[in-house]
C-alpha cells in the first residue's frame, strides 16, 4: 500500500514543480473530443514545445496547493488535461484557443501565467497576442521607421538639389 502512496506523492511533487516552473499552464476540459482530435491537439502542442498531460484532479489539487496556486482548485472538476510550457508564455494558450475554435467540445477552464492564476478571459486574451517573433518584428519595424524616414528625406533633398543644379 505504501508503494501506491509513494507513487502518488511523486506525481504531486512532479505536478507542483511543473506548475511552479512553467511560464504558462492551461487547464482544459476535453470531454467530447474523439481520439483522433486529442491526438491532433497533442501533436500541435508538441510541435509548439508544450507538454500536454492528464492527471487525477485530487493529485492536481494537492500539487496546486503545494505550488501556492490554490485558486486553481475550483477549476479542477471533471475530466481535465493540463498543458505546460516551460519556454513560451503564449504558445499553449494560442494552440489550445485556435483548436477550441475549430472543435467546440474543447473548453478552456483556467490557466497559470508566470505564477499567477488566470481566468478563461485572460487565457484567451493571451492567445490573441502575436507570437514572440511577431512582437519582435513589430518592435524592429517601429525602430526602423525613423531611420527609414530620415533616409527618404535625405534622398528627396539630394534629388531636389540635383534638379536645381542641373
C-alpha positions as CSV (number, residue, x, y, z in Angstrom):
1,X,0.0,0.0,0.0
2,X,2.9,2.4,0.7
3,X,4.2,2.0,-2.8
4,X,1.0,3.4,-4.2
5,X,1.2,6.3,-1.7
6,X,4.8,7.0,-2.7
7,X,3.8,7.0,-6.4
8,X,1.0,9.5,-5.7
9,X,3.4,11.7,-3.6
10,X,5.8,11.6,-6.5
11,X,3.1,12.7,-9.0
12,X,2.1,15.5,-6.7
13,X,5.7,16.7,-6.4
14,X,6.1,16.5,-10.2
15,X,3.0,18.4,-11.0
16,X,3.8,21.1,-8.3
17,X,7.2,21.5,-9.8
18,X,5.7,21.9,-13.3
19,X,3.2,24.4,-12.1
20,X,6.0,26.5,-10.4
21,X,8.5,26.2,-13.2
22,X,6.3,26.6,-16.3
23,X,5.9,30.1,-17.9
24,X,2.3,29.2,-18.8
25,X,-0.1,26.5,-17.9
26,X,-3.6,25.9,-19.4
27,X,-6.3,23.6,-17.9
28,X,-8.8,22.3,-20.4
29,X,-11.9,20.1,-20.4
30,X,-11.5,17.7,-23.3
31,X,-14.9,15.9,-23.0
32,X,-16.5,15.3,-26.4
33,X,-13.2,15.1,-28.3
34,X,-12.6,11.8,-30.0
35,X,-9.2,10.0,-30.0
36,X,-8.1,11.5,-33.4
37,X,-8.9,15.0,-32.3
38,X,-7.0,14.6,-29.0
39,X,-4.1,13.1,-30.9
40,X,-4.1,16.1,-33.3
41,X,-4.2,18.5,-30.3
42,X,-1.3,16.7,-28.7
43,X,0.7,16.8,-31.9
44,X,0.1,20.6,-32.3
45,X,1.1,21.2,-28.7
46,X,4.2,19.0,-29.0
47,X,5.3,21.0,-32.1
48,X,5.0,24.2,-30.1
49,X,7.1,22.8,-27.3
50,X,4.2,22.3,-24.9
51,X,3.7,19.2,-22.7
52,X,0.0,18.0,-22.5
53,X,-1.0,15.5,-19.8
54,X,-3.9,14.2,-17.9
55,X,-3.6,14.0,-14.1
56,X,-6.1,13.0,-11.4
57,X,-7.9,16.0,-10.0
58,X,-7.2,15.1,-6.4
59,X,-3.4,14.9,-7.1
60,X,-3.5,18.1,-9.2
61,X,-5.4,20.0,-6.3
62,X,-2.7,18.9,-3.8
63,X,0.0,20.0,-6.3
64,X,-1.6,23.4,-6.8
65,X,-1.8,23.9,-3.1
66,X,1.9,22.9,-2.7
67,X,2.8,25.3,-5.5
68,X,0.9,28.2,-3.9
69,X,-1.8,28.2,-6.6
70,X,-4.9,27.2,-4.5
71,X,-7.1,29.4,-6.7
72,X,-6.7,26.9,-9.5
73,X,-8.6,24.2,-7.5
74,X,-12.1,25.5,-8.3
75,X,-11.5,24.7,-12.0
76,X,-10.3,21.2,-11.3
77,X,-13.6,19.3,-11.7
78,X,-14.5,16.7,-14.3
79,X,-12.0,15.3,-16.8
80,X,-9.1,17.8,-17.2
81,X,-5.9,17.9,-19.2
82,X,-3.1,20.3,-18.4
83,X,-0.8,22.0,-20.9
84,X,2.6,23.1,-19.5
85,X,5.0,25.4,-21.4
86,X,8.5,25.9,-20.0
87,X,9.7,28.2,-22.8
88,X,6.9,30.3,-24.4
89,X,4.2,32.1,-22.4
90,X,1.8,32.4,-25.4
91,X,2.2,29.0,-27.1
92,X,-0.2,26.8,-25.0
93,X,-2.9,29.4,-24.9
94,X,-2.6,30.1,-28.7
95,X,-2.6,26.5,-29.8
96,X,-5.5,25.5,-27.5
97,X,-7.5,28.6,-28.3
98,X,-7.1,28.0,-32.1
99,X,-8.0,24.3,-31.6
100,X,-11.1,25.2,-29.5
101,X,-12.4,27.5,-32.2
102,X,-12.4,24.5,-34.6
103,X,-13.6,22.0,-32.0
104,X,-16.3,23.3,-29.7
105,X,-16.0,20.3,-27.4
106,X,-12.6,21.6,-26.1
107,X,-13.2,24.1,-23.2
108,X,-10.5,26.2,-21.6
109,X,-11.2,26.2,-17.8
110,X,-8.3,28.2,-16.3
111,X,-4.6,28.9,-16.5
112,X,-1.5,29.9,-14.7
113,X,0.6,32.7,-16.3
114,X,4.0,33.2,-14.9
115,X,3.0,32.0,-11.4
116,X,-0.4,33.8,-11.3
117,X,-3.8,32.0,-11.6
118,X,-5.6,33.3,-14.8
119,X,-9.2,33.3,-15.8
120,X,-10.6,31.9,-19.0
121,X,-10.8,35.5,-20.4
122,X,-7.1,36.2,-19.5
123,X,-6.0,33.0,-21.2
124,X,-8.0,33.9,-24.3
125,X,-6.6,37.4,-24.3
126,X,-3.1,35.9,-24.1
127,X,-3.9,33.7,-27.1
128,X,-4.8,36.7,-29.2
129,X,-1.4,38.2,-28.8
130,X,1.1,37.8,-31.6
131,X,3.9,35.3,-31.1
132,X,7.3,36.4,-29.7
133,X,8.7,36.5,-33.3
134,X,5.7,38.7,-34.4
135,X,6.2,41.1,-31.5
136,X,9.9,41.3,-32.2
137,X,9.3,42.1,-35.9
138,X,6.8,44.8,-34.8
139,X,9.4,46.3,-32.5
140,X,12.0,46.2,-35.2
141,X,9.7,47.9,-37.6
142,X,8.9,50.7,-35.1
143,X,12.7,51.2,-34.5
144,X,13.5,51.3,-38.2
145,X,10.8,53.8,-39.1
146,X,12.6,57.0,-38.1
147,X,15.8,55.9,-39.8
148,X,13.9,55.0,-43.0
149,X,12.0,58.3,-43.0
150,X,15.3,60.2,-42.5
151,X,16.9,58.3,-45.4
152,X,13.9,59.1,-47.6
153,X,14.0,62.8,-46.6
154,X,17.8,62.9,-47.3
155,X,17.3,61.3,-50.7
156,X,14.5,63.8,-51.6
157,X,16.6,66.8,-50.6
158,X,19.6,65.4,-52.6
159,X,17.3,64.9,-55.7
160,X,15.9,68.4,-55.3
161,X,19.4,69.9,-55.1
162,X,20.4,67.8,-58.1
163,X,17.5,69.1,-60.2
164,X,18.3,72.8,-59.2
165,X,21.9,72.3,-60.1
166,X,21.2,70.7,-63.5
